[in-house]
Each structure stands twice: as C-alpha cells, then as structure tokens.
C-alpha cells in the first residue's frame, strides 16, 4: 500500500469513528450497530409477498417475503431511509424470520423498540414504517395465496 493510500485510509477511519461517536450521543449502541451493519438487506427474486411504503418523513421501505407452508423462511428489505429506519427494518426482519404469517402479523413497533432500546421522539415513526410495510407484504402474500 502506498503512503498516500495509507493516509487516505487513516482519514476515512477517523471520519467513520467520528460519525459513530456522534451517533452514539443520540442513539443506542444497538441502533448504531443495526444501521451500520444491517441484516437481511436486499430483495427476494420471485417473492411470495412484497410491500413498499413511503412514510410521512419521506423514507421508503420495501419488504419482500419468501413463505413455505405459511412460515416466513426469508425476508429482505431495502430502504432509502435514515439510520433509525435502516435499524428498524433490520431488527424487524430478524424478529420475523422463521415465524408463521399469523405470528408475524402480530409484530408491533414496540417489539422493535424493545430491541433497539430507545429512539429519539423524532424517530419513533421509523419502527412504525417498518411494521406497516411488513403488514402490506403479508397482505400481498395473502392475496396471492387466494389467487393460486
């Protein structure tokens, strides 16, 4: 590695550390971890159900489901949202994977909040957006199941 590349890497690392330190002043460690390293990101090809909602804040969340014998065997999300929206959708996918459709339909924003520990008041809509998108994906799955 050249000296120039090494210096750039060091600058990038310092910027990232600074961003994380600032985020930890406002958000829990779990929110920051889920926002930086979200799980289940992407889209399922040929999903059994999918939903997309744009929240009042302008963030959009898309969720796709793969279901086998009424059990969610895979769930993926995409978002153009902020860190708390990413964290909320990531946690939601972890809570739902492996559950039946009925169990997943009972997930609420408070279930996500329990995992994330806390969110500032101006971000409380983020887990609501994730849950509403899941409910839309479940409804889409149910519609498709009736049609088949």
Phi and psi in radians as a Rosetta constraint file:
Dihedral C 1 N 2 CA 2 C 2 CIRCULARHARMONIC -1.351 0.35
Dihedral N 2 CA 2 C 2 N 3 CIRCULARHARMONIC 2.840 0.35
Dihedral C 2 N 3 CA 3 C 3 CIRCULARHARMONIC -1.084 0.35
Dihedral N 3 CA 3 C 3 N 4 CIRCULARHARMONIC -0.641 0.35
Dihedral C 3 N 4 CA 4 C 4 CIRCULARHARMONIC -1.126 0.35
Dihedral N 4 CA 4 C 4 N 5 CIRCULARHARMONIC -0.795 0.35
Dihedral C 4 N 5 CA 5 C 5 CIRCULARHARMONIC -1.112 0.35
Dihedral N 5 CA 5 C 5 N 6 CIRCULARHARMONIC -0.716 0.35
Dihedral C 5 N 6 CA 6 C 6 CIRCULARHARMONIC -1.068 0.35
Dihedral N 6 CA 6 C 6 N 7 CIRCULARHARMONIC -0.763 0.35
Dihedral C 6 N 7 CA 7 C 7 CIRCULARHARMONIC -1.114 0.35
Dihedral N 7 CA 7 C 7 N 8 CIRCULARHARMONIC -0.747 0.35
Dihedral C 7 N 8 CA 8 C 8 CIRCULARHARMONIC -1.104 0.35
Dihedral N 8 CA 8 C 8 N 9 CIRCULARHARMONIC -0.727 0.35
Dihedral C 8 N 9 CA 9 C 9 CIRCULARHARMONIC -1.069 0.35
Dihedral N 9 CA 9 C 9 N 10 CIRCULARHARMONIC -0.749 0.35
Dihedral C 9 N 10 CA 10 C 10 CIRCULARHARMONIC -1.116 0.35
Dihedral N 10 CA 10 C 10 N 11 CIRCULARHARMONIC -0.720 0.35
Dihedral C 10 N 11 CA 11 C 11 CIRCULARHARMONIC -1.112 0.35
Dihedral N 11 CA 11 C 11 N 12 CIRCULARHARMONIC -0.779 0.35
Dihedral C 11 N 12 CA 12 C 12 CIRCULARHARMONIC -1.082 0.35
Dihedral N 12 CA 12 C 12 N 13 CIRCULARHARMONIC -0.747 0.35
Dihedral C 12 N 13 CA 13 C 13 CIRCULARHARMONIC -1.081 0.35
Dihedral N 13 CA 13 C 13 N 14 CIRCULARHARMONIC -0.719 0.35
Dihedral C 13 N 14 CA 14 C 14 CIRCULARHARMONIC -1.153 0.35
Dihedral N 14 CA 14 C 14 N 15 CIRCULARHARMONIC -0.717 0.35
Dihedral C 14 N 15 CA 15 C 15 CIRCULARHARMONIC -1.097 0.35
Dihedral N 15 CA 15 C 15 N 16 CIRCULARHARMONIC -0.769 0.35
Dihedral C 15 N 16 CA 16 C 16 CIRCULARHARMONIC -1.099 0.35
Dihedral N 16 CA 16 C 16 N 17 CIRCULARHARMONIC -0.755 0.35
Dihedral C 16 N 17 CA 17 C 17 CIRCULARHARMONIC -1.056 0.35
Dihedral N 17 CA 17 C 17 N 18 CIRCULARHARMONIC -0.719 0.35
Dihedral C 17 N 18 CA 18 C 18 CIRCULARHARMONIC -1.134 0.35
Dihedral N 18 CA 18 C 18 N 19 CIRCULARHARMONIC -0.728 0.35
Dihedral C 18 N 19 CA 19 C 19 CIRCULARHARMONIC -1.103 0.35
Dihedral N 19 CA 19 C 19 N 20 CIRCULARHARMONIC -0.768 0.35
Dihedral C 19 N 20 CA 20 C 20 CIRCULARHARMONIC -1.134 0.35
Dihedral N 20 CA 20 C 20 N 21 CIRCULARHARMONIC -0.744 0.35
Dihedral C 20 N 21 CA 21 C 21 CIRCULARHARMONIC -1.042 0.35
Dihedral N 21 CA 21 C 21 N 22 CIRCULARHARMONIC -0.764 0.35
Dihedral C 21 N 22 CA 22 C 22 CIRCULARHARMONIC -1.112 0.35
Dihedral N 22 CA 22 C 22 N 23 CIRCULARHARMONIC -0.740 0.35
Dihedral C 22 N 23 CA 23 C 23 CIRCULARHARMONIC -1.098 0.35
Dihedral N 23 CA 23 C 23 N 24 CIRCULARHARMONIC -0.667 0.35
Dihedral C 23 N 24 CA 24 C 24 CIRCULARHARMONIC -1.202 0.35
Dihedral N 24 CA 24 C 24 N 25 CIRCULARHARMONIC -0.278 0.35
Dihedral C 24 N 25 CA 25 C 25 CIRCULARHARMONIC -1.286 0.35
Dihedral N 25 CA 25 C 25 N 26 CIRCULARHARMONIC -0.440 0.35
Dihedral C 25 N 26 CA 26 C 26 CIRCULARHARMONIC -1.905 0.35
Dihedral N 26 CA 26 C 26 N 27 CIRCULARHARMONIC -0.508 0.35
Dihedral C 26 N 27 CA 27 C 27 CIRCULARHARMONIC -2.169 0.35
Dihedral N 27 CA 27 C 27 N 28 CIRCULARHARMONIC 2.754 0.35
Dihedral C 27 N 28 CA 28 C 28 CIRCULARHARMONIC -1.196 0.35
Dihedral N 28 CA 28 C 28 N 29 CIRCULARHARMONIC 2.832 0.35
Dihedral C 28 N 29 CA 29 C 29 CIRCULARHARMONIC -1.018 0.35
Dihedral N 29 CA 29 C 29 N 30 CIRCULARHARMONIC -0.666 0.35
Dihedral C 29 N 30 CA 30 C 30 CIRCULARHARMONIC -1.157 0.35
Dihedral N 30 CA 30 C 30 N 31 CIRCULARHARMONIC -0.703 0.35
Dihedral C 30 N 31 CA 31 C 31 CIRCULARHARMONIC -1.066 0.35
Dihedral N 31 CA 31 C 31 N 32 CIRCULARHARMONIC -0.821 0.35
Dihedral C 31 N 32 CA 32 C 32 CIRCULARHARMONIC -1.111 0.35
Dihedral N 32 CA 32 C 32 N 33 CIRCULARHARMONIC -0.769 0.35
Dihedral C 32 N 33 CA 33 C 33 CIRCULARHARMONIC -1.065 0.35
Dihedral N 33 CA 33 C 33 N 34 CIRCULARHARMONIC -0.819 0.35
Dihedral C 33 N 34 CA 34 C 34 CIRCULARHARMONIC -1.178 0.35
Dihedral N 34 CA 34 C 34 N 35 CIRCULARHARMONIC -0.589 0.35
Dihedral C 34 N 35 CA 35 C 35 CIRCULARHARMONIC -1.235 0.35
Dihedral N 35 CA 35 C 35 N 36 CIRCULARHARMONIC -0.653 0.35
Dihedral C 35 N 36 CA 36 C 36 CIRCULARHARMONIC -1.416 0.35
Dihedral N 36 CA 36 C 36 N 37 CIRCULARHARMONIC -0.655 0.35
Dihedral C 36 N 37 CA 37 C 37 CIRCULARHARMONIC -2.209 0.35
Dihedral N 37 CA 37 C 37 N 38 CIRCULARHARMONIC 1.120 0.35
Dihedral C 37 N 38 CA 38 C 38 CIRCULARHARMONIC -1.182 0.35
Dihedral N 38 CA 38 C 38 N 39 CIRCULARHARMONIC 2.614 0.35
Dihedral C 38 N 39 CA 39 C 39 CIRCULARHARMONIC -1.766 0.35
Dihedral N 39 CA 39 C 39 N 40 CIRCULARHARMONIC 2.702 0.35
Dihedral C 39 N 40 CA 40 C 40 CIRCULARHARMONIC 1.078 0.35
Dihedral N 40 CA 40 C 40 N 41 CIRCULARHARMONIC 0.673 0.35
Dihedral C 40 N 41 CA 41 C 41 CIRCULARHARMONIC -1.476 0.35
Dihedral N 41 CA 41 C 41 N 42 CIRCULARHARMONIC 2.426 0.35
Dihedral C 41 N 42 CA 42 C 42 CIRCULARHARMONIC 2.321 0.35
Dihedral N 42 CA 42 C 42 N 43 CIRCULARHARMONIC -2.924 0.35
Dihedral C 42 N 43 CA 43 C 43 CIRCULARHARMONIC -2.291 0.35
Dihedral N 43 CA 43 C 43 N 44 CIRCULARHARMONIC 2.430 0.35
Dihedral C 43 N 44 CA 44 C 44 CIRCULARHARMONIC -1.480 0.35
Dihedral N 44 CA 44 C 44 N 45 CIRCULARHARMONIC 2.222 0.35
Dihedral C 44 N 45 CA 45 C 45 CIRCULARHARMONIC -1.216 0.35
Dihedral N 45 CA 45 C 45 N 46 CIRCULARHARMONIC 2.396 0.35
Dihedral C 45 N 46 CA 46 C 46 CIRCULARHARMONIC 0.901 0.35
Dihedral N 46 CA 46 C 46 N 47 CIRCULARHARMONIC 1.034 0.35
Dihedral C 46 N 47 CA 47 C 47 CIRCULARHARMONIC -1.224 0.35
Dihedral N 47 CA 47 C 47 N 48 CIRCULARHARMONIC 2.760 0.35
Dihedral C 47 N 48 CA 48 C 48 CIRCULARHARMONIC -1.488 0.35
Dihedral N 48 CA 48 C 48 N 49 CIRCULARHARMONIC -0.298 0.35
Dihedral C 48 N 49 CA 49 C 49 CIRCULARHARMONIC -2.838 0.35
Dihedral N 49 CA 49 C 49 N 50 CIRCULARHARMONIC 2.558 0.35
Dihedral C 49 N 50 CA 50 C 50 CIRCULARHARMONIC -2.664 0.35
Dihedral N 50 CA 50 C 50 N 51 CIRCULARHARMONIC 2.672 0.35
Dihedral C 50 N 51 CA 51 C 51 CIRCULARHARMONIC -2.586 0.35
Dihedral N 51 CA 51 C 51 N 52 CIRCULARHARMONIC 2.606 0.35
Dihedral C 51 N 52 CA 52 C 52 CIRCULARHARMONIC -2.446 0.35
Dihedral N 52 CA 52 C 52 N 53 CIRCULARHARMONIC 2.241 0.35
Dihedral C 52 N 53 CA 53 C 53 CIRCULARHARMONIC -2.362 0.35
Dihedral N 53 CA 53 C 53 N 54 CIRCULARHARMONIC 2.423 0.35
Dihedral C 53 N 54 CA 54 C 54 CIRCULARHARMONIC -1.822 0.35
Dihedral N 54 CA 54 C 54 N 55 CIRCULARHARMONIC 2.153 0.35
Dihedral C 54 N 55 CA 55 C 55 CIRCULARHARMONIC -1.388 0.35
Dihedral N 55 CA 55 C 55 N 56 CIRCULARHARMONIC 3.022 0.35
Dihedral C 55 N 56 CA 56 C 56 CIRCULARHARMONIC -1.096 0.35
Dihedral N 56 CA 56 C 56 N 57 CIRCULARHARMONIC -0.382 0.35
Dihedral C 56 N 57 CA 57 C 57 CIRCULARHARMONIC -1.424 0.35
Dihedral N 57 CA 57 C 57 N 58 CIRCULARHARMONIC -0.216 0.35
Dihedral C 57 N 58 CA 58 C 58 CIRCULARHARMONIC 1.761 0.35
Dihedral N 58 CA 58 C 58 N 59 CIRCULARHARMONIC -0.178 0.35
Dihedral C 58 N 59 CA 59 C 59 CIRCULARHARMONIC -1.275 0.35
Dihedral N 59 CA 59 C 59 N 60 CIRCULARHARMONIC 2.456 0.35
Dihedral C 59 N 60 CA 60 C 60 CIRCULARHARMONIC -2.013 0.35
Dihedral N 60 CA 60 C 60 N 61 CIRCULARHARMONIC 2.376 0.35
Dihedral C 60 N 61 CA 61 C 61 CIRCULARHARMONIC -2.152 0.35
Dihedral N 61 CA 61 C 61 N 62 CIRCULARHARMONIC 2.328 0.35
Dihedral C 61 N 62 CA 62 C 62 CIRCULARHARMONIC -2.097 0.35
Dihedral N 62 CA 62 C 62 N 63 CIRCULARHARMONIC 2.328 0.35
Dihedral C 62 N 63 CA 63 C 63 CIRCULARHARMONIC -2.215 0.35
Dihedral N 63 CA 63 C 63 N 64 CIRCULARHARMONIC 2.371 0.35
Dihedral C 63 N 64 CA 64 C 64 CIRCULARHARMONIC -2.181 0.35
Dihedral N 64 CA 64 C 64 N 65 CIRCULARHARMONIC 2.510 0.35
Dihedral C 64 N 65 CA 65 C 65 CIRCULARHARMONIC -2.122 0.35
Dihedral N 65 CA 65 C 65 N 66 CIRCULARHARMONIC 2.538 0.35
Dihedral C 65 N 66 CA 66 C 66 CIRCULARHARMONIC -2.073 0.35
Dihedral N 66 CA 66 C 66 N 67 CIRCULARHARMONIC 2.170 0.35
Dihedral C 66 N 67 CA 67 C 67 CIRCULARHARMONIC -2.148 0.35
Dihedral N 67 CA 67 C 67 N 68 CIRCULARHARMONIC 2.401 0.35
Dihedral C 67 N 68 CA 68 C 68 CIRCULARHARMONIC -2.335 0.35
Dihedral N 68 CA 68 C 68 N 69 CIRCULARHARMONIC 2.124 0.35
Dihedral C 68 N 69 CA 69 C 69 CIRCULARHARMONIC 0.893 0.35
Dihedral N 69 CA 69 C 69 N 70 CIRCULARHARMONIC 0.829 0.35
Dihedral C 69 N 70 CA 70 C 70 CIRCULARHARMONIC 1.155 0.35
Dihedral N 70 CA 70 C 70 N 71 CIRCULARHARMONIC 0.310 0.35
Dihedral C 70 N 71 CA 71 C 71 CIRCULARHARMONIC -2.096 0.35
Dihedral N 71 CA 71 C 71 N 72 CIRCULARHARMONIC 2.347 0.35
Dihedral C 71 N 72 CA 72 C 72 CIRCULARHARMONIC -1.328 0.35
Dihedral N 72 CA 72 C 72 N 73 CIRCULARHARMONIC 1.915 0.35
Dihedral C 72 N 73 CA 73 C 73 CIRCULARHARMONIC -1.661 0.35
Dihedral N 73 CA 73 C 73 N 74 CIRCULARHARMONIC -0.328 0.35
Dihedral C 73 N 74 CA 74 C 74 CIRCULARHARMONIC -2.673 0.35
Dihedral N 74 CA 74 C 74 N 75 CIRCULARHARMONIC 2.554 0.35
Dihedral C 74 N 75 CA 75 C 75 CIRCULARHARMONIC -2.574 0.35
Dihedral N 75 CA 75 C 75 N 76 CIRCULARHARMONIC 2.362 0.35
Dihedral C 75 N 76 CA 76 C 76 CIRCULARHARMONIC -2.333 0.35
Dihedral N 76 CA 76 C 76 N 77 CIRCULARHARMONIC 2.688 0.35
Dihedral C 76 N 77 CA 77 C 77 CIRCULARHARMONIC -2.403 0.35
Dihedral N 77 CA 77 C 77 N 78 CIRCULARHARMONIC 2.709 0.35
Dihedral C 77 N 78 CA 78 C 78 CIRCULARHARMONIC -2.315 0.35
Dihedral N 78 CA 78 C 78 N 79 CIRCULARHARMONIC 2.550 0.35
Dihedral C 78 N 79 CA 79 C 79 CIRCULARHARMONIC -2.666 0.35
Dihedral N 79 CA 79 C 79 N 80 CIRCULARHARMONIC 2.668 0.35
Dihedral C 79 N 80 CA 80 C 80 CIRCULARHARMONIC -1.841 0.35
Dihedral N 80 CA 80 C 80 N 81 CIRCULARHARMONIC 0.285 0.35
Dihedral C 80 N 81 CA 81 C 81 CIRCULARHARMONIC -1.498 0.35
Dihedral N 81 CA 81 C 81 N 82 CIRCULARHARMONIC -3.135 0.35
Dihedral C 81 N 82 CA 82 C 82 CIRCULARHARMONIC -1.290 0.35
Dihedral N 82 CA 82 C 82 N 83 CIRCULARHARMONIC 3.062 0.35
Dihedral C 82 N 83 CA 83 C 83 CIRCULARHARMONIC -0.937 0.35
Dihedral N 83 CA 83 C 83 N 84 CIRCULARHARMONIC -0.836 0.35
Dihedral C 83 N 84 CA 84 C 84 CIRCULARHARMONIC -1.120 0.35
Dihedral N 84 CA 84 C 84 N 85 CIRCULARHARMONIC -0.532 0.35
Dihedral C 84 N 85 CA 85 C 85 CIRCULARHARMONIC -1.220 0.35
Dihedral N 85 CA 85 C 85 N 86 CIRCULARHARMONIC -0.756 0.35
Dihedral C 85 N 86 CA 86 C 86 CIRCULARHARMONIC -1.036 0.35
Dihedral N 86 CA 86 C 86 N 87 CIRCULARHARMONIC -0.839 0.35
Dihedral C 86 N 87 CA 87 C 87 CIRCULARHARMONIC -1.062 0.35
Dihedral N 87 CA 87 C 87 N 88 CIRCULARHARMONIC -0.756 0.35
Dihedral C 87 N 88 CA 88 C 88 CIRCULARHARMONIC -1.102 0.35
Dihedral N 88 CA 88 C 88 N 89 CIRCULARHARMONIC -0.782 0.35
Dihedral C 88 N 89 CA 89 C 89 CIRCULARHARMONIC -1.183 0.35
Dihedral N 89 CA 89 C 89 N 90 CIRCULARHARMONIC -0.671 0.35
Dihedral C 89 N 90 CA 90 C 90 CIRCULARHARMONIC -1.082 0.35
Dihedral N 90 CA 90 C 90 N 91 CIRCULARHARMONIC -0.844 0.35
Dihedral C 90 N 91 CA 91 C 91 CIRCULARHARMONIC -1.098 0.35
Dihedral N 91 CA 91 C 91 N 92 CIRCULARHARMONIC -0.746 0.35
Dihedral C 91 N 92 CA 92 C 92 CIRCULARHARMONIC -0.975 0.35
Dihedral N 92 CA 92 C 92 N 93 CIRCULARHARMONIC -0.811 0.35
Dihedral C 92 N 93 CA 93 C 93 CIRCULARHARMONIC -1.091 0.35
Dihedral N 93 CA 93 C 93 N 94 CIRCULARHARMONIC -0.635 0.35
Dihedral C 93 N 94 CA 94 C 94 CIRCULARHARMONIC -1.202 0.35
Dihedral N 94 CA 94 C 94 N 95 CIRCULARHARMONIC -0.650 0.35
Dihedral C 94 N 95 CA 95 C 95 CIRCULARHARMONIC -1.199 0.35
Dihedral N 95 CA 95 C 95 N 96 CIRCULARHARMONIC -0.550 0.35
Dihedral C 95 N 96 CA 96 C 96 CIRCULARHARMONIC -1.621 0.35
Dihedral N 96 CA 96 C 96 N 97 CIRCULARHARMONIC -0.558 0.35
Dihedral C 96 N 97 CA 97 C 97 CIRCULARHARMONIC -1.007 0.35
Dihedral N 97 CA 97 C 97 N 98 CIRCULARHARMONIC 2.214 0.35
Dihedral C 97 N 98 CA 98 C 98 CIRCULARHARMONIC 1.640 0.35
Dihedral N 98 CA 98 C 98 N 99 CIRCULARHARMONIC -0.191 0.35
Dihedral C 98 N 99 CA 99 C 99 CIRCULARHARMONIC -1.487 0.35
Dihedral N 99 CA 99 C 99 N 100 CIRCULARHARMONIC 2.767 0.35
Dihedral C 99 N 100 CA 100 C 100 CIRCULARHARMONIC -1.273 0.35
Dihedral N 100 CA 100 C 100 N 101 CIRCULARHARMONIC 2.861 0.35
Dihedral C 100 N 101 CA 101 C 101 CIRCULARHARMONIC -1.013 0.35
Dihedral N 101 CA 101 C 101 N 102 CIRCULARHARMONIC -0.747 0.35
Dihedral C 101 N 102 CA 102 C 102 CIRCULARHARMONIC -1.082 0.35
Dihedral N 102 CA 102 C 102 N 103 CIRCULARHARMONIC -0.806 0.35
Dihedral C 102 N 103 CA 103 C 103 CIRCULARHARMONIC -1.082 0.35
Dihedral N 103 CA 103 C 103 N 104 CIRCULARHARMONIC -0.758 0.35
Dihedral C 103 N 104 CA 104 C 104 CIRCULARHARMONIC -1.128 0.35
Dihedral N 104 CA 104 C 104 N 105 CIRCULARHARMONIC -0.603 0.35
Dihedral C 104 N 105 CA 105 C 105 CIRCULARHARMONIC -1.202 0.35
Dihedral N 105 CA 105 C 105 N 106 CIRCULARHARMONIC -0.251 0.35
Dihedral C 105 N 106 CA 106 C 106 CIRCULARHARMONIC -1.635 0.35
Dihedral N 106 CA 106 C 106 N 107 CIRCULARHARMONIC -0.027 0.35
Dihedral C 106 N 107 CA 107 C 107 CIRCULARHARMONIC -1.147 0.35
Dihedral N 107 CA 107 C 107 N 108 CIRCULARHARMONIC 2.393 0.35
Dihedral C 107 N 108 CA 108 C 108 CIRCULARHARMONIC -2.176 0.35
Dihedral N 108 CA 108 C 108 N 109 CIRCULARHARMONIC 2.889 0.35
Dihedral C 108 N 109 CA 109 C 109 CIRCULARHARMONIC -1.042 0.35
Dihedral N 109 CA 109 C 109 N 110 CIRCULARHARMONIC -0.517 0.35
Dihedral C 109 N 110 CA 110 C 110 CIRCULARHARMONIC -1.158 0.35
Dihedral N 110 CA 110 C 110 N 111 CIRCULARHARMONIC -0.497 0.35
Dihedral C 110 N 111 CA 111 C 111 CIRCULARHARMONIC -1.137 0.35
Dihedral N 111 CA 111 C 111 N 112 CIRCULARHARMONIC -0.698 0.35
Dihedral C 111 N 112 CA 112 C 112 CIRCULARHARMONIC -1.199 0.35
Dihedral N 112 CA 112 C 112 N 113 CIRCULARHARMONIC -0.752 0.35
Dihedral C 112 N 113 CA 113 C 113 CIRCULARHARMONIC -1.060 0.35
Dihedral N 113 CA 113 C 113 N 114 CIRCULARHARMONIC -0.615 0.35
Dihedral C 113 N 114 CA 114 C 114 CIRCULARHARMONIC -1.056 0.35
Dihedral N 114 CA 114 C 114 N 115 CIRCULARHARMONIC -0.684 0.35
Dihedral C 114 N 115 CA 115 C 115 CIRCULARHARMONIC -1.316 0.35
Dihedral N 115 CA 115 C 115 N 116 CIRCULARHARMONIC -0.748 0.35
Dihedral C 115 N 116 CA 116 C 116 CIRCULARHARMONIC -1.317 0.35
Dihedral N 116 CA 116 C 116 N 117 CIRCULARHARMONIC -0.235 0.35
Dihedral C 116 N 117 CA 117 C 117 CIRCULARHARMONIC 1.375 0.35
Dihedral N 117 CA 117 C 117 N 118 CIRCULARHARMONIC -0.936 0.35
Dihedral C 117 N 118 CA 118 C 118 CIRCULARHARMONIC -2.873 0.35
Dihedral N 118 CA 118 C 118 N 119 CIRCULARHARMONIC 2.696 0.35
Dihedral C 118 N 119 CA 119 C 119 CIRCULARHARMONIC -2.407 0.35
Dihedral N 119 CA 119 C 119 N 120 CIRCULARHARMONIC 2.538 0.35
Dihedral C 119 N 120 CA 120 C 120 CIRCULARHARMONIC -1.060 0.35
Dihedral N 120 CA 120 C 120 N 121 CIRCULARHARMONIC 2.679 0.35
Dihedral C 120 N 121 CA 121 C 121 CIRCULARHARMONIC -0.951 0.35
Dihedral N 121 CA 121 C 121 N 122 CIRCULARHARMONIC -0.643 0.35
Dihedral C 121 N 122 CA 122 C 122 CIRCULARHARMONIC -1.306 0.35
Dihedral N 122 CA 122 C 122 N 123 CIRCULARHARMONIC 0.045 0.35
Dihedral C 122 N 123 CA 123 C 123 CIRCULARHARMONIC -2.128 0.35
Dihedral N 123 CA 123 C 123 N 124 CIRCULARHARMONIC 0.169 0.35
Dihedral C 123 N 124 CA 124 C 124 CIRCULARHARMONIC -1.160 0.35
Dihedral N 124 CA 124 C 124 N 125 CIRCULARHARMONIC -0.328 0.35
Dihedral C 124 N 125 CA 125 C 125 CIRCULARHARMONIC -1.290 0.35
Dihedral N 125 CA 125 C 125 N 126 CIRCULARHARMONIC -0.294 0.35
Dihedral C 125 N 126 CA 126 C 126 CIRCULARHARMONIC -1.102 0.35
Dihedral N 126 CA 126 C 126 N 127 CIRCULARHARMONIC -0.876 0.35
Dihedral C 126 N 127 CA 127 C 127 CIRCULARHARMONIC -1.155 0.35
Dihedral N 127 CA 127 C 127 N 128 CIRCULARHARMONIC -0.517 0.35
Dihedral C 127 N 128 CA 128 C 128 CIRCULARHARMONIC -1.121 0.35
Dihedral N 128 CA 128 C 128 N 129 CIRCULARHARMONIC -0.757 0.35
Dihedral C 128 N 129 CA 129 C 129 CIRCULARHARMONIC -1.063 0.35
Dihedral N 129 CA 129 C 129 N 130 CIRCULARHARMONIC -0.770 0.35
Dihedral C 129 N 130 CA 130 C 130 CIRCULARHARMONIC -1.067 0.35
Dihedral N 130 CA 130 C 130 N 131 CIRCULARHARMONIC -0.821 0.35
Dihedral C 130 N 131 CA 131 C 131 CIRCULARHARMONIC -1.128 0.35
Dihedral N 131 CA 131 C 131 N 132 CIRCULARHARMONIC -0.757 0.35
Dihedral C 131 N 132 CA 132 C 132 CIRCULARHARMONIC -1.100 0.35
Dihedral N 132 CA 132 C 132 N 133 CIRCULARHARMONIC -0.626 0.35
Dihedral C 132 N 133 CA 133 C 133 CIRCULARHARMONIC -1.193 0.35
Dihedral N 133 CA 133 C 133 N 134 CIRCULARHARMONIC -0.714 0.35
Dihedral C 133 N 134 CA 134 C 134 CIRCULARHARMONIC -1.026 0.35
Dihedral N 134 CA 134 C 134 N 135 CIRCULARHARMONIC -0.803 0.35
Dihedral C 134 N 135 CA 135 C 135 CIRCULARHARMONIC -1.060 0.35
Dihedral N 135 CA 135 C 135 N 136 CIRCULARHARMONIC -0.657 0.35
Dihedral C 135 N 136 CA 136 C 136 CIRCULARHARMONIC -1.144 0.35
Dihedral N 136 CA 136 C 136 N 137 CIRCULARHARMONIC -0.722 0.35
Dihedral C 136 N 137 CA 137 C 137 CIRCULARHARMONIC -1.115 0.35
Dihedral N 137 CA 137 C 137 N 138 CIRCULARHARMONIC -0.690 0.35
Dihedral C 137 N 138 CA 138 C 138 CIRCULARHARMONIC -1.137 0.35
Dihedral N 138 CA 138 C 138 N 139 CIRCULARHARMONIC -0.750 0.35
Dihedral C 138 N 139 CA 139 C 139 CIRCULARHARMONIC -1.089 0.35
Dihedral N 139 CA 139 C 139 N 140 CIRCULARHARMONIC -0.694 0.35
Dihedral C 139 N 140 CA 140 C 140 CIRCULARHARMONIC -1.093 0.35
Dihedral N 140 CA 140 C 140 N 141 CIRCULARHARMONIC -0.748 0.35
Dihedral C 140 N 141 CA 141 C 141 CIRCULARHARMONIC -1.031 0.35
Dihedral N 141 CA 141 C 141 N 142 CIRCULARHARMONIC -0.799 0.35
Dihedral C 141 N 142 CA 142 C 142 CIRCULARHARMONIC -1.106 0.35
Dihedral N 142 CA 142 C 142 N 143 CIRCULARHARMONIC -0.713 0.35
Dihedral C 142 N 143 CA 143 C 143 CIRCULARHARMONIC -1.071 0.35
Dihedral N 143 CA 143 C 143 N 144 CIRCULARHARMONIC -0.797 0.35
Dihedral C 143 N 144 CA 144 C 144 CIRCULARHARMONIC -1.134 0.35
Dihedral N 144 CA 144 C 144 N 145 CIRCULARHARMONIC -0.641 0.35
Dihedral C 144 N 145 CA 145 C 145 CIRCULARHARMONIC -1.134 0.35
Dihedral N 145 CA 145 C 145 N 146 CIRCULARHARMONIC -0.636 0.35
Dihedral C 145 N 146 CA 146 C 146 CIRCULARHARMONIC -1.222 0.35
Dihedral N 146 CA 146 C 146 N 147 CIRCULARHARMONIC -0.644 0.35
Dihedral C 146 N 147 CA 147 C 147 CIRCULARHARMONIC -1.223 0.35
Dihedral N 147 CA 147 C 147 N 148 CIRCULARHARMONIC -0.510 0.35
